[in-house]
Amino acid sequence: MYQIGVAAELSGLSVDTIRFYEKRGLIKPSGRSASGYRLFNDGDLAVLRLVVRTHALGFSLREIGQLLNFRRQPTCACSNVRMMIEKKLSQLRQSIQRLSALEVGLAQELERCNEMVQTKPAEPSSCPLLERLVA
């Protein structure tokens, strides 16, 4: 059994983050010491690692909670987890498309601005880029 400080070190999380996850119901210490310290076992550390990895993959705390519930159910179909991952991947791909379009738009505006500045320096009190964005 590990006290919260050791669990934090082993999981790569801060003590405050572990407490936050506990408050959100994602992790529950296996017990408490006689003096009231939270105690975590190897299974708890595995849960913490799962939380860290799934959060890094873009899953929300609610989604992580669902994945943890699937993990706790011995009859959980792997298809449930697969569907969640497929959904997250689809959302990620949509975000990439939106961000790519945004990047292209911003690059075009910047290029137009550069062209305008080269052909006609801006008045000190105006910005052609802002004027284009307003129009």
N, C-alpha and C positions, 0 to 999 in steps of 0.2 A: 504494500500500500504506500502511496505517495501523498505527501502534503501538497497543497495547491502550488506552492512555489516550485517544487520539483516537477510536478505535472506540467506547469507552464514551460519550464526549461526543456523538458522532453518533447513537448508538442510544438514548441516554437511560438507559443502564444504568450501574451502577457497575463498576469494574474487578473487584471481588470477585465480582459476579454473573456477569460474563462468564467468569471462571475457573471458577465453580461450574458453569455450563452446559457448559463444556468438559469438566470432570471427569465430568459426567453423559452426555457423548457427543452433546449436542445441537448443539454448534458445534465446528468444528475450524479453527484458524487456517490460512491458506493457506501460511504459511511462518514462518521465523524469520530475524531479522536476524543479521549476523555476530556481534553481541554477545549473541545468544540471545533477543532480545525477540520476542514474538508479533507476527506481521504479518497484518493482515486486509485483504481487498480488498472491492470494492463488493458482490460476491456474498455474502461473509460478513456484511456489514452488512445485506443483505436478509434473510438467515437470522435474524440477531439481531432485526430488526424483526418478522419473522413470529413468533418466540418470544414477544416482548413482547406483541404483539396477541392471540395465541391464549391466552396465560396470562391476560391481562385479560378474556378471554371465558369464563374458567372451566375451560379445559382443563388437565389434570394434565400433569406433565412426561412421563409415559409416553405420554399421548395426543399431546402435542406431538411427541415422537419419532416416533410413527406418521405424523403429518402430514408431518413432514420427510422420512421415508422415501418417502411417496407423491410428494412434490415431486421427489425425486431420481430417481424411476423415470419415464422418458419414456413408458412404456406404461401408466402408472397411470390407471385409469379414474376419472373425476371422480365416479362413483357411490360410490366408496369414501369420498371426502372428504365427499360429501353425506350418506352414512349416518352418519358420525361426527358431523356437525353436527346432524343430526336427532336422534340419540341424546342429544347434549349438551343440545339444546333440550328434549327430553322430560324429562330429569333435572332441568333447571332449573325447568320448570313444576311438577314434583312437589315440588321443594323449596319453591317459592313457596306451593303449597297447604298443605304442612306448616307453614310459617312463618305463614301466614295463620290457620290453625287455632290455632296457639300464641298468636298475638296476641289472638285473640278470647278464648281461655281466660284469659290473663293479665289482660286488660281486665275480664272478668267477675269474677275474683277480687278485683281492685283495687276495683271498684265495690262488691262485697259488703263488703269491708273498710271502705270509706268509709261505707257505710250503718250498719255495726255501730258504728263509732266515733262516729257522730252520735247514734245511739240509746242507746248504752251505752259510755262511755269504758272503755278496756281497763285491766285491772289493771297496775300497773307491772311486774310480773314475768311477764306473759303477752302474747302477741300473737294476736289472733283469727285473723289470716290464717294464721299458722303452725299453729294448732290445726286450722283447716279443711283445710290441706294434709296434715296427719297423718291425719285421719279417713278 
